[in-house]
Amino acid sequence: MKNYMVSIILLIIGGCSYDMQTYVDKPRTLLMDPLTVEHNKELDALEESYLKKEIGYDEYLQQKSILEEDYIRDVRRRERRIEDTR
């Protein structure tokens, strides 16, 4: 029984240290907001398609404003949830 408990504890510690290696290698990832990261990826993809001349400037501005509105709406929704839990 004692060996079983020691094995469980070692597995838990090993698993936690494995997951934490990403944060140790890149500490900024611990502090990054997933919502902001996703928004920035979408903006980068949109900008890239504009720079590759796949879309025109008007379409770029239109899609960018839609992305910004969606981001603001999601942030406000999240802030309301946080306020509701207090």
PyMOL Python script that loads the backbone (N, CA, C, O; Angstrom):
from pymol import cmd

cmd.read_pdbstr("""\
ATOM      1  N   MET A   1       0.821  -1.188   0.000  1.00  0.00           N
ATOM      2  CA  MET A   1       0.000   0.000   0.000  1.00  0.00           C
ATOM      3  C   MET A   1       0.868   1.256   0.000  1.00  0.00           C
ATOM      4  O   MET A   1       0.569   2.237  -0.680  1.00  0.00           O
ATOM      5  N   LYS A   2       1.953   1.202   0.781  1.00  0.00           N
ATOM      6  CA  LYS A   2       2.840   2.348   0.874  1.00  0.00           C
ATOM      7  C   LYS A   2       3.516   2.626  -0.476  1.00  0.00           C
ATOM      8  O   LYS A   2       3.651   3.776  -0.894  1.00  0.00           O
ATOM      9  N   ASN A   3       3.937   1.544  -1.148  1.00  0.00           N
ATOM     10  CA  ASN A   3       4.571   1.702  -2.459  1.00  0.00           C
ATOM     11  C   ASN A   3       3.589   2.270  -3.483  1.00  0.00           C
ATOM     12  O   ASN A   3       3.962   3.050  -4.360  1.00  0.00           O
ATOM     13  N   TYR A   4       2.350   1.868  -3.353  1.00  0.00           N
ATOM     14  CA  TYR A   4       1.307   2.342  -4.254  1.00  0.00           C
ATOM     15  C   TYR A   4       1.131   3.854  -4.105  1.00  0.00           C
ATOM     16  O   TYR A   4       1.046   4.563  -5.108  1.00  0.00           O
ATOM     17  N   MET A   5       1.075   4.351  -2.882  1.00  0.00           N
ATOM     18  CA  MET A   5       0.911   5.781  -2.613  1.00  0.00           C
ATOM     19  C   MET A   5       2.124   6.568  -3.109  1.00  0.00           C
ATOM     20  O   MET A   5       1.977   7.647  -3.683  1.00  0.00           O
ATOM     21  N   VAL A   6       3.303   6.033  -2.889  1.00  0.00           N
ATOM     22  CA  VAL A   6       4.517   6.704  -3.348  1.00  0.00           C
ATOM     23  C   VAL A   6       4.520   6.785  -4.873  1.00  0.00           C
ATOM     24  O   VAL A   6       4.896   7.807  -5.445  1.00  0.00           O
ATOM     25  N   SER A   7       4.101   5.710  -5.521  1.00  0.00           N
ATOM     26  CA  SER A   7       4.038   5.699  -6.992  1.00  0.00           C
ATOM     27  C   SER A   7       3.052   6.740  -7.500  1.00  0.00           C
ATOM     28  O   SER A   7       3.349   7.443  -8.466  1.00  0.00           O
ATOM     29  N   ILE A   8       1.904   6.853  -6.881  1.00  0.00           N
ATOM     30  CA  ILE A   8       0.888   7.839  -7.277  1.00  0.00           C
ATOM     31  C   ILE A   8       1.433   9.253  -7.132  1.00  0.00           C
ATOM     32  O   ILE A   8       1.274  10.085  -8.025  1.00  0.00           O
ATOM     33  N   ILE A   9       2.071   9.512  -6.007  1.00  0.00           N
ATOM     34  CA  ILE A   9       2.630  10.847  -5.763  1.00  0.00           C
ATOM     35  C   ILE A   9       3.699  11.176  -6.797  1.00  0.00           C
ATOM     36  O   ILE A   9       3.734  12.294  -7.311  1.00  0.00           O
ATOM     37  N   LEU A  10       4.561  10.231  -7.106  1.00  0.00           N
ATOM     38  CA  LEU A  10       5.602  10.465  -8.109  1.00  0.00           C
ATOM     39  C   LEU A  10       5.003  10.716  -9.491  1.00  0.00           C
ATOM     40  O   LEU A  10       5.493  11.566 -10.234  1.00  0.00           O
ATOM     41  N   LEU A  11       3.960   9.990  -9.834  1.00  0.00           N
ATOM     42  CA  LEU A  11       3.299  10.207 -11.127  1.00  0.00           C
ATOM     43  C   LEU A  11       2.661  11.590 -11.204  1.00  0.00           C
ATOM     44  O   LEU A  11       2.727  12.255 -12.238  1.00  0.00           O
ATOM     45  N   ILE A  12       2.054  12.012 -10.123  1.00  0.00           N
ATOM     46  CA  ILE A  12       1.438  13.347 -10.100  1.00  0.00           C
ATOM     47  C   ILE A  12       2.502  14.425 -10.235  1.00  0.00           C
ATOM     48  O   ILE A  12       2.337  15.367 -11.010  1.00  0.00           O
ATOM     49  N   ILE A  13       3.569  14.298  -9.502  1.00  0.00           N
ATOM     50  CA  ILE A  13       4.653  15.283  -9.570  1.00  0.00           C
ATOM     51  C   ILE A  13       5.279  15.284 -10.961  1.00  0.00           C
ATOM     52  O   ILE A  13       5.560  16.346 -11.517  1.00  0.00           O
ATOM     53  N   GLY A  14       5.493  14.112 -11.514  1.00  0.00           N
ATOM     54  CA  GLY A  14       6.053  14.016 -12.860  1.00  0.00           C
ATOM     55  C   GLY A  14       5.132  14.624 -13.900  1.00  0.00           C
ATOM     56  O   GLY A  14       5.598  15.312 -14.809  1.00  0.00           O
ATOM     57  N   GLY A  15       3.848  14.387 -13.787  1.00  0.00           N
ATOM     58  CA  GLY A  15       2.884  14.960 -14.720  1.00  0.00           C
ATOM     59  C   GLY A  15       2.815  16.461 -14.629  1.00  0.00           C
ATOM     60  O   GLY A  15       2.748  17.143 -15.651  1.00  0.00           O
ATOM     61  N   CYS A  16       2.831  16.991 -13.417  1.00  0.00           N
ATOM     62  CA  CYS A  16       2.786  18.442 -13.234  1.00  0.00           C
ATOM     63  C   CYS A  16       4.049  19.101 -13.776  1.00  0.00           C
ATOM     64  O   CYS A  16       3.980  20.158 -14.403  1.00  0.00           O
ATOM     65  N   SER A  17       5.184  18.490 -13.542  1.00  0.00           N
ATOM     66  CA  SER A  17       6.422  19.087 -14.036  1.00  0.00           C
ATOM     67  C   SER A  17       6.494  19.011 -15.554  1.00  0.00           C
ATOM     68  O   SER A  17       7.096  19.878 -16.188  1.00  0.00           O
ATOM     69  N   TYR A  18       5.887  17.984 -16.146  1.00  0.00           N
ATOM     70  CA  TYR A  18       5.881  17.887 -17.607  1.00  0.00           C
ATOM     71  C   TYR A  18       5.050  19.009 -18.220  1.00  0.00           C
ATOM     72  O   TYR A  18       5.476  19.629 -19.194  1.00  0.00           O
ATOM     73  N   ASP A  19       3.874  19.277 -17.666  1.00  0.00           N
ATOM     74  CA  ASP A  19       3.023  20.347 -18.170  1.00  0.00           C
ATOM     75  C   ASP A  19       3.645  21.708 -17.936  1.00  0.00           C
ATOM     76  O   ASP A  19       3.492  22.603 -18.767  1.00  0.00           O
ATOM     77  N   MET A  20       4.328  21.882 -16.849  1.00  0.00           N
ATOM     78  CA  MET A  20       4.905  23.171 -16.511  1.00  0.00           C
ATOM     79  C   MET A  20       6.140  23.498 -17.347  1.00  0.00           C
ATOM     80  O   MET A  20       6.590  24.644 -17.350  1.00  0.00           O
ATOM     81  N   GLN A  21       6.698  22.513 -18.056  1.00  0.00           N
ATOM     82  CA  GLN A  21       7.904  22.766 -18.843  1.00  0.00           C
ATOM     83  C   GLN A  21       7.656  23.826 -19.910  1.00  0.00           C
ATOM     84  O   GLN A  21       8.550  24.620 -20.207  1.00  0.00           O
ATOM     85  N   THR A  22       6.465  23.852 -20.486  1.00  0.00           N
ATOM     86  CA  THR A  22       6.120  24.865 -21.484  1.00  0.00           C
ATOM     87  C   THR A  22       6.215  26.248 -20.868  1.00  0.00           C
ATOM     88  O   THR A  22       6.752  27.170 -21.484  1.00  0.00           O
ATOM     89  N   TYR A  23       5.701  26.397 -19.665  1.00  0.00           N
ATOM     90  CA  TYR A  23       5.716  27.700 -19.004  1.00  0.00           C
ATOM     91  C   TYR A  23       7.110  28.079 -18.536  1.00  0.00           C
ATOM     92  O   TYR A  23       7.443  29.262 -18.465  1.00  0.00           O
ATOM     93  N   VAL A  24       7.919  27.091 -18.220  1.00  0.00           N
ATOM     94  CA  VAL A  24       9.298  27.370 -17.821  1.00  0.00           C
ATOM     95  C   VAL A  24      10.097  27.848 -19.031  1.00  0.00           C
ATOM     96  O   VAL A  24      10.889  28.784 -18.925  1.00  0.00           O
ATOM     97  N   ASP A  25       9.887  27.202 -20.187  1.00  0.00           N
ATOM     98  CA  ASP A  25      10.604  27.588 -21.396  1.00  0.00           C
ATOM     99  C   ASP A  25      10.155  28.951 -21.924  1.00  0.00           C
ATOM    100  O   ASP A  25      10.969  29.754 -22.379  1.00  0.00           O
ATOM    101  N   LYS A  26       8.848  29.195 -21.855  1.00  0.00           N
ATOM    102  CA  LYS A  26       8.283  30.452 -22.355  1.00  0.00           C
ATOM    103  C   LYS A  26       7.373  31.036 -21.280  1.00  0.00           C
ATOM    104  O   LYS A  26       6.163  30.813 -21.318  1.00  0.00           O
ATOM    105  N   PRO A  27       7.924  31.776 -20.324  1.00  0.00           N
ATOM    106  CA  PRO A  27       7.113  32.251 -19.202  1.00  0.00           C
ATOM    107  C   PRO A  27       5.992  33.205 -19.614  1.00  0.00           C
ATOM    108  O   PRO A  27       5.001  33.323 -18.894  1.00  0.00           O
ATOM    109  N   ARG A  28       6.122  33.883 -20.744  1.00  0.00           N
ATOM    110  CA  ARG A  28       5.069  34.803 -21.173  1.00  0.00           C
ATOM    111  C   ARG A  28       3.770  34.071 -21.462  1.00  0.00           C
ATOM    112  O   ARG A  28       2.697  34.663 -21.345  1.00  0.00           O
ATOM    113  N   THR A  29       3.838  32.789 -21.839  1.00  0.00           N
ATOM    114  CA  THR A  29       2.625  32.053 -22.153  1.00  0.00           C
ATOM    115  C   THR A  29       1.746  31.875 -20.925  1.00  0.00           C
ATOM    116  O   THR A  29       0.535  31.695 -21.055  1.00  0.00           O
ATOM    117  N   LEU A  30       2.324  31.920 -19.754  1.00  0.00           N
ATOM    118  CA  LEU A  30       1.547  31.802 -18.521  1.00  0.00           C
ATOM    119  C   LEU A  30       0.672  33.035 -18.319  1.00  0.00           C
ATOM    120  O   LEU A  30      -0.418  32.936 -17.757  1.00  0.00           O
ATOM    121  N   LEU A  31       1.138  34.182 -18.768  1.00  0.00           N
ATOM    122  CA  LEU A  31       0.438  35.432 -18.540  1.00  0.00           C
ATOM    123  C   LEU A  31      -0.432  35.871 -19.712  1.00  0.00           C
ATOM    124  O   LEU A  31      -1.138  36.873 -19.605  1.00  0.00           O
ATOM    125  N   MET A  32      -0.400  35.159 -20.806  1.00  0.00           N
ATOM    126  CA  MET A  32      -1.153  35.568 -21.982  1.00  0.00           C
ATOM    127  C   MET A  32      -2.611  35.152 -21.859  1.00  0.00           C
ATOM    128  O   MET A  32      -2.930  34.048 -21.417  1.00  0.00           O
ATOM    129  N   ASP A  33      -3.475  36.056 -22.258  1.00  0.00           N
ATOM    130  CA  ASP A  33      -4.903  35.819 -22.252  1.00  0.00           C
ATOM    131  C   ASP A  33      -5.286  35.051 -23.516  1.00  0.00           C
ATOM    132  O   ASP A  33      -5.006  35.522 -24.619  1.00  0.00           O
ATOM    133  N   PRO A  34      -5.908  33.900 -23.391  1.00  0.00           N
ATOM    134  CA  PRO A  34      -6.256  33.110 -24.576  1.00  0.00           C
ATOM    135  C   PRO A  34      -7.163  33.859 -25.554  1.00  0.00           C
ATOM    136  O   PRO A  34      -7.057  33.679 -26.767  1.00  0.00           O
ATOM    137  N   LEU A  35      -8.042  34.688 -25.030  1.00  0.00           N
ATOM    138  CA  LEU A  35      -8.934  35.462 -25.888  1.00  0.00           C
ATOM    139  C   LEU A  35      -8.148  36.458 -26.734  1.00  0.00           C
ATOM    140  O   LEU A  35      -8.406  36.612 -27.928  1.00  0.00           O
ATOM    141  N   THR A  36      -7.196  37.127 -26.110  1.00  0.00           N
ATOM    142  CA  THR A  36      -6.366  38.093 -26.824  1.00  0.00           C
ATOM    143  C   THR A  36      -5.458  37.398 -27.827  1.00  0.00           C
ATOM    144  O   THR A  36      -5.266  37.890 -28.939  1.00  0.00           O
ATOM    145  N   VAL A  37      -4.906  36.270 -27.445  1.00  0.00           N
ATOM    146  CA  VAL A  37      -4.029  35.522 -28.350  1.00  0.00           C
ATOM    147  C   VAL A  37      -4.794  35.107 -29.603  1.00  0.00           C
ATOM    148  O   VAL A  37      -4.291  35.264 -30.715  1.00  0.00           O
ATOM    149  N   GLU A  38      -6.002  34.580 -29.431  1.00  0.00           N
ATOM    150  CA  GLU A  38      -6.811  34.157 -30.572  1.00  0.00           C
ATOM    151  C   GLU A  38      -7.171  35.352 -31.452  1.00  0.00           C
ATOM    152  O   GLU A  38      -7.135  35.262 -32.680  1.00  0.00           O
ATOM    153  N   HIS A  39      -7.515  36.465 -30.819  1.00  0.00           N
ATOM    154  CA  HIS A  39      -7.851  37.675 -31.570  1.00  0.00           C
ATOM    155  C   HIS A  39      -6.658  38.151 -32.397  1.00  0.00           C
ATOM    156  O   HIS A  39      -6.810  38.517 -33.563  1.00  0.00           O
ATOM    157  N   ASN A  40      -5.479  38.144 -31.793  1.00  0.00           N
ATOM    158  CA  ASN A  40      -4.279  38.579 -32.512  1.00  0.00           C
ATOM    159  C   ASN A  40      -3.954  37.646 -33.675  1.00  0.00           C
ATOM    160  O   ASN A  40      -3.499  38.104 -34.723  1.00  0.00           O
ATOM    161  N   LYS A  41      -4.180  36.348 -33.505  1.00  0.00           N
ATOM    162  CA  LYS A  41      -3.947  35.396 -34.601  1.00  0.00           C
ATOM    163  C   LYS A  41      -4.894  35.683 -35.760  1.00  0.00           C
ATOM    164  O   LYS A  41      -4.487  35.653 -36.921  1.00  0.00           O
ATOM    165  N   GLU A  42      -6.155  35.960 -35.444  1.00  0.00           N
ATOM    166  CA  GLU A  42      -7.127  36.260 -36.495  1.00  0.00           C
ATOM    167  C   GLU A  42      -6.764  37.550 -37.217  1.00  0.00           C
ATOM    168  O   GLU A  42      -6.862  37.623 -38.442  1.00  0.00           O
ATOM    169  N   LEU A  43      -6.345  38.572 -36.468  1.00  0.00           N
ATOM    170  CA  LEU A  43      -5.928  39.830 -37.093  1.00  0.00           C
ATOM    171  C   LEU A  43      -4.698  39.632 -37.971  1.00  0.00           C
ATOM    172  O   LEU A  43      -4.615  40.189 -39.066  1.00  0.00           O
ATOM    173  N   ASP A  44      -3.753  38.846 -37.493  1.00  0.00           N
ATOM    174  CA  ASP A  44      -2.547  38.577 -38.280  1.00  0.00           C
ATOM    175  C   ASP A  44      -2.887  37.854 -39.581  1.00  0.00           C
ATOM    176  O   ASP A  44      -2.331  38.166 -40.634  1.00  0.00           O
ATOM    177  N   ALA A  45      -3.799  36.893 -39.505  1.00  0.00           N
ATOM    178  CA  ALA A  45      -4.205  36.157 -40.709  1.00  0.00           C
ATOM    179  C   ALA A  45      -4.907  37.087 -41.695  1.00  0.00           C
ATOM    180  O   ALA A  45      -4.692  36.994 -42.903  1.00  0.00           O
ATOM    181  N   LEU A  46      -5.740  37.976 -41.181  1.00  0.00           N
ATOM    182  CA  LEU A  46      -6.434  38.933 -42.040  1.00  0.00           C
ATOM    183  C   LEU A  46      -5.446  39.887 -42.697  1.00  0.00           C
ATOM    184  O   LEU A  46      -5.534  40.157 -43.895  1.00  0.00           O
ATOM    185  N   GLU A  47      -4.516  40.388 -41.913  1.00  0.00           N
ATOM    186  CA  GLU A  47      -3.508  41.298 -42.452  1.00  0.00           C
ATOM    187  C   GLU A  47      -2.636  40.596 -43.499  1.00  0.00           C
ATOM    188  O   GLU A  47      -2.284  41.184 -44.521  1.00  0.00           O
ATOM    189  N   GLU A  48      -2.300  39.360 -43.236  1.00  0.00           N
ATOM    190  CA  GLU A  48      -1.490  38.595 -44.188  1.00  0.00           C
ATOM    191  C   GLU A  48      -2.223  38.418 -45.518  1.00  0.00           C
ATOM    192  O   GLU A  48      -1.623  38.546 -46.586  1.00  0.00           O
ATOM    193  N   SER A  49      -3.514  38.126 -45.447  1.00  0.00           N
ATOM    194  CA  SER A  49      -4.268  37.965 -46.694  1.00  0.00           C
ATOM    195  C   SER A  49      -4.383  39.287 -47.435  1.00  0.00           C
ATOM    196  O   SER A  49      -4.418  39.302 -48.665  1.00  0.00           O
ATOM    197  N   TYR A  50      -4.443  40.392 -46.711  1.00  0.00           N
ATOM    198  CA  TYR A  50      -4.453  41.701 -47.378  1.00  0.00           C
ATOM    199  C   TYR A  50      -3.103  41.987 -48.031  1.00  0.00           C
ATOM    200  O   TYR A  50      -3.042  42.466 -49.163  1.00  0.00           O
ATOM    201  N   LEU A  51      -2.029  41.692 -47.314  1.00  0.00           N
ATOM    202  CA  LEU A  51      -0.702  41.969 -47.856  1.00  0.00           C
ATOM    203  C   LEU A  51      -0.371  41.081 -49.058  1.00  0.00           C
ATOM    204  O   LEU A  51       0.414  41.464 -49.925  1.00  0.00           O
ATOM    205  N   LYS A  52      -0.973  39.902 -49.101  1.00  0.00           N
ATOM    206  CA  LYS A  52      -0.783  39.012 -50.253  1.00  0.00           C
ATOM    207  C   LYS A  52      -1.729  39.369 -51.398  1.00  0.00           C
ATOM    208  O   LYS A  52      -1.765  38.694 -52.427  1.00  0.00           O
ATOM    209  N   LYS A  53      -2.495  40.444 -51.197  1.00  0.00           N
ATOM    210  CA  LYS A  53      -3.448  40.948 -52.198  1.00  0.00           C
ATOM    211  C   LYS A  53      -4.550  39.936 -52.509  1.00  0.00           C
ATOM    212  O   LYS A  53      -5.068  39.889 -53.624  1.00  0.00           O
ATOM    213  N   GLU A  54      -4.902  39.126 -51.504  1.00  0.00           N
ATOM    214  CA  GLU A  54      -6.010  38.192 -51.662  1.00  0.00           C
ATOM    215  C   GLU A  54      -7.342  38.889 -51.451  1.00  0.00           C
ATOM    216  O   GLU A  54      -8.366  38.465 -51.986  1.00  0.00           O
ATOM    217  N   ILE A  55      -7.324  39.973 -50.663  1.00  0.00           N
ATOM    218  CA  ILE A  55      -8.524  40.783 -50.452  1.00  0.00           C
ATOM    219  C   ILE A  55      -8.166  42.247 -50.645  1.00  0.00           C
ATOM    220  O   ILE A  55      -7.002  42.633 -50.531  1.00  0.00           O
ATOM    221  N   GLY A  56      -9.169  43.054 -50.937  1.00  0.00           N
ATOM    222  CA  GLY A  56      -8.951  44.477 -51.123  1.00  0.00           C
ATOM    223  C   GLY A  56      -8.952  45.223 -49.801  1.00  0.00           C
ATOM    224  O   GLY A  56      -9.256  44.658 -48.750  1.00  0.00           O
ATOM    225  N   TYR A  57      -8.604  46.510 -49.872  1.00  0.00           N
ATOM    226  CA  TYR A  57      -8.512  47.320 -48.663  1.00  0.00           C
ATOM    227  C   TYR A  57      -9.868  47.496 -47.991  1.00  0.00           C
ATOM    228  O   TYR A  57      -9.971  47.431 -46.766  1.00  0.00           O
ATOM    229  N   ASP A  58     -10.901  47.720 -48.787  1.00  0.00           N
ATOM    230  CA  ASP A  58     -12.245  47.880 -48.218  1.00  0.00           C
ATOM    231  C   ASP A  58     -12.691  46.625 -47.467  1.00  0.00           C
ATOM    232  O   ASP A  58     -13.235  46.709 -46.366  1.00  0.00           O
ATOM    233  N   GLU A  59     -12.454  45.472 -48.071  1.00  0.00           N
ATOM    234  CA  GLU A  59     -12.824  44.215 -47.425  1.00  0.00           C
ATOM    235  C   GLU A  59     -11.985  43.994 -46.162  1.00  0.00           C
ATOM    236  O   GLU A  59     -12.485  43.499 -45.152  1.00  0.00           O
ATOM    237  N   TYR A  60     -10.714  44.363 -46.235  1.00  0.00           N
ATOM    238  CA  TYR A  60      -9.835  44.253 -45.067  1.00  0.00           C
ATOM    239  C   TYR A  60     -10.370  45.086 -43.911  1.00  0.00           C
ATOM    240  O   TYR A  60     -10.466  44.600 -42.784  1.00  0.00           O
ATOM    241  N   LEU A  61     -10.720  46.343 -44.186  1.00  0.00           N
ATOM    242  CA  LEU A  61     -11.242  47.202 -43.132  1.00  0.00           C
ATOM    243  C   LEU A  61     -12.559  46.685 -42.569  1.00  0.00           C
ATOM    244  O   LEU A  61     -12.794  46.746 -41.362  1.00  0.00           O
ATOM    245  N   GLN A  62     -13.412  46.179 -43.447  1.00  0.00           N
ATOM    246  CA  GLN A  62     -14.699  45.653 -43.017  1.00  0.00           C
ATOM    247  C   GLN A  62     -14.512  44.432 -42.102  1.00  0.00           C
ATOM    248  O   GLN A  62     -15.118  44.353 -41.034  1.00  0.00           O
ATOM    249  N   GLN A  63     -13.679  43.497 -42.525  1.00  0.00           N
ATOM    250  CA  GLN A  63     -13.447  42.301 -41.721  1.00  0.00           C
ATOM    251  C   GLN A  63     -12.728  42.638 -40.418  1.00  0.00           C
ATOM    252  O   GLN A  63     -12.987  42.022 -39.384  1.00  0.00           O
ATOM    253  N   LYS A  64     -11.829  43.615 -40.469  1.00  0.00           N
ATOM    254  CA  LYS A  64     -11.114  44.023 -39.260  1.00  0.00           C
ATOM    255  C   LYS A  64     -12.084  44.629 -38.249  1.00  0.00           C
ATOM    256  O   LYS A  64     -11.988  44.343 -37.055  1.00  0.00           O
ATOM    257  N   SER A  65     -13.010  45.457 -38.707  1.00  0.00           N
ATOM    258  CA  SER A  65     -13.972  46.043 -37.771  1.00  0.00           C
ATOM    259  C   SER A  65     -14.883  44.967 -37.177  1.00  0.00           C
ATOM    260  O   SER A  65     -15.262  45.052 -36.009  1.00  0.00           O
ATOM    261  N   ILE A  66     -15.235  43.960 -37.974  1.00  0.00           N
ATOM    262  CA  ILE A  66     -16.048  42.852 -37.457  1.00  0.00           C
ATOM    263  C   ILE A  66     -15.277  42.094 -36.378  1.00  0.00           C
ATOM    264  O   ILE A  66     -15.829  41.768 -35.327  1.00  0.00           O
ATOM    265  N   LEU A  67     -13.991  41.813 -36.644  1.00  0.00           N
ATOM    266  CA  LEU A  67     -13.164  41.125 -35.648  1.00  0.00           C
ATOM    267  C   LEU A  67     -13.045  41.942 -34.368  1.00  0.00           C
ATOM    268  O   LEU A  67     -13.120  41.392 -33.270  1.00  0.00           O
ATOM    269  N   GLU A  68     -12.861  43.255 -34.504  1.00  0.00           N
ATOM    270  CA  GLU A  68     -12.734  44.121 -33.334  1.00  0.00           C
ATOM    271  C   GLU A  68     -14.031  44.134 -32.525  1.00  0.00           C
ATOM    272  O   GLU A  68     -13.996  44.070 -31.296  1.00  0.00           O
ATOM    273  N   GLU A  69     -15.170  44.216 -33.209  1.00  0.00           N
ATOM    274  CA  GLU A  69     -16.462  44.211 -32.516  1.00  0.00           C
ATOM    275  C   GLU A  69     -16.681  42.893 -31.784  1.00  0.00           C
ATOM    276  O   GLU A  69     -17.151  42.880 -30.646  1.00  0.00           O
ATOM    277  N   ASP A  70     -16.343  41.792 -32.433  1.00  0.00           N
ATOM    278  CA  ASP A  70     -16.483  40.483 -31.793  1.00  0.00           C
ATOM    279  C   ASP A  70     -15.590  40.374 -30.562  1.00  0.00           C
ATOM    280  O   ASP A  70     -16.001  39.844 -29.530  1.00  0.00           O
ATOM    281  N   TYR A  71     -14.379  40.874 -30.679  1.00  0.00           N
ATOM    282  CA  TYR A  71     -13.441  40.822 -29.560  1.00  0.00           C
ATOM    283  C   TYR A  71     -13.960  41.644 -28.385  1.00  0.00           C
ATOM    284  O   TYR A  71     -13.946  41.184 -27.243  1.00  0.00           O
ATOM    285  N   ILE A  72     -14.418  42.859 -28.669  1.00  0.00           N
ATOM    286  CA  ILE A  72     -14.944  43.726 -27.607  1.00  0.00           C
ATOM    287  C   ILE A  72     -16.163  43.083 -26.947  1.00  0.00           C
ATOM    288  O   ILE A  72     -16.303  43.126 -25.725  1.00  0.00           O
ATOM    289  N   ARG A  73     -17.045  42.488 -27.750  1.00  0.00           N
ATOM    290  CA  ARG A  73     -18.226  41.824 -27.210  1.00  0.00           C
ATOM    291  C   ARG A  73     -17.823  40.656 -26.298  1.00  0.00           C
ATOM    292  O   ARG A  73     -18.394  40.486 -25.221  1.00  0.00           O
ATOM    293  N   ASP A  74     -16.836  39.851 -26.729  1.00  0.00           N
ATOM    294  CA  ASP A  74     -16.383  38.726 -25.924  1.00  0.00           C
ATOM    295  C   ASP A  74     -15.739  39.184 -24.618  1.00  0.00           C
ATOM    296  O   ASP A  74     -15.941  38.565 -23.573  1.00  0.00           O
ATOM    297  N   VAL A  75     -14.968  40.262 -24.676  1.00  0.00           N
ATOM    298  CA  VAL A  75     -14.332  40.789 -23.468  1.00  0.00           C
ATOM    299  C   VAL A  75     -15.394  41.284 -22.500  1.00  0.00           C
ATOM    300  O   VAL A  75     -15.315  41.018 -21.301  1.00  0.00           O
ATOM    301  N   ARG A  76     -16.379  41.996 -23.007  1.00  0.00           N
ATOM    302  CA  ARG A  76     -17.452  42.490 -22.132  1.00  0.00           C
ATOM    303  C   ARG A  76     -18.243  41.340 -21.524  1.00  0.00           C
ATOM    304  O   ARG A  76     -18.613  41.390 -20.351  1.00  0.00           O
ATOM    305  N   ARG A  77     -18.503  40.307 -22.317  1.00  0.00           N
ATOM    306  CA  ARG A  77     -19.219  39.137 -21.817  1.00  0.00           C
ATOM    307  C   ARG A  77     -18.429  38.474 -20.683  1.00  0.00           C
ATOM    308  O   ARG A  77     -18.992  38.083 -19.661  1.00  0.00           O
ATOM    309  N   ARG A  78     -17.133  38.360 -20.885  1.00  0.00           N
ATOM    310  CA  ARG A  78     -16.285  37.755 -19.863  1.00  0.00           C
ATOM    311  C   ARG A  78     -16.250  38.616 -18.602  1.00  0.00           C
ATOM    312  O   ARG A  78     -16.281  38.090 -17.489  1.00  0.00           O
ATOM    313  N   GLU A  79     -16.187  39.935 -18.772  1.00  0.00           N
ATOM    314  CA  GLU A  79     -16.172  40.835 -17.617  1.00  0.00           C
ATOM    315  C   GLU A  79     -17.486  40.744 -16.834  1.00  0.00           C
ATOM    316  O   GLU A  79     -17.484  40.795 -15.604  1.00  0.00           O
ATOM    317  N   ARG A  80     -18.606  40.608 -17.551  1.00  0.00           N
ATOM    318  CA  ARG A  80     -19.894  40.448 -16.872  1.00  0.00           C
ATOM    319  C   ARG A  80     -19.931  39.156 -16.064  1.00  0.00           C
ATOM    320  O   ARG A  80     -20.432  39.137 -14.940  1.00  0.00           O
ATOM    321  N   ARG A  81     -19.400  38.076 -16.638  1.00  0.00           N
ATOM    322  CA  ARG A  81     -19.349  36.804 -15.906  1.00  0.00           C
ATOM    323  C   ARG A  81     -18.524  36.938 -14.628  1.00  0.00           C
ATOM    324  O   ARG A  81     -18.896  36.424 -13.573  1.00  0.00           O
ATOM    325  N   ILE A  82     -17.412  37.631 -14.745  1.00  0.00           N
ATOM    326  CA  ILE A  82     -16.536  37.820 -13.581  1.00  0.00           C
ATOM    327  C   ILE A  82     -17.272  38.639 -12.522  1.00  0.00           C
ATOM    328  O   ILE A  82     -17.224  38.316 -11.335  1.00  0.00           O
ATOM    329  N   GLU A  83     -17.944  39.684 -12.953  1.00  0.00           N
ATOM    330  CA  GLU A  83     -18.687  40.514 -12.002  1.00  0.00           C
ATOM    331  C   GLU A  83     -19.831  39.747 -11.355  1.00  0.00           C
ATOM    332  O   GLU A  83     -20.126  39.954 -10.177  1.00  0.00           O
ATOM    333  N   ASP A  84     -20.479  38.864 -12.110  1.00  0.00           N
ATOM    334  CA  ASP A  84     -21.593  38.085 -11.577  1.00  0.00           C
ATOM    335  C   ASP A  84     -21.146  37.098 -10.513  1.00  0.00           C
ATOM    336  O   ASP A  84     -21.925  36.751  -9.625  1.00  0.00           O
ATOM    337  N   THR A  85     -19.912  36.646 -10.590  1.00  0.00           N
ATOM    338  CA  THR A  85     -19.425  35.667  -9.620  1.00  0.00           C
ATOM    339  C   THR A  85     -18.959  36.307  -8.320  1.00  0.00           C
ATOM    340  O   THR A  85     -18.709  35.611  -7.336  1.00  0.00           O
ATOM    341  N   ARG A  86     -18.844  37.612  -8.314  1.00  0.00           N
ATOM    342  CA  ARG A  86     -18.369  38.293  -7.101  1.00  0.00           C
ATOM    343  C   ARG A  86     -19.455  38.470  -6.116  1.00  0.00           C
ATOM    344  O   ARG A  86     -19.228  39.025  -5.040  1.00  0.00           O
TER     345      ARG A  86
END
""", "prot")
cmd.dss("prot")
cmd.show_as("cartoon", "prot")
cmd.util.cbc("prot")
cmd.orient("prot")
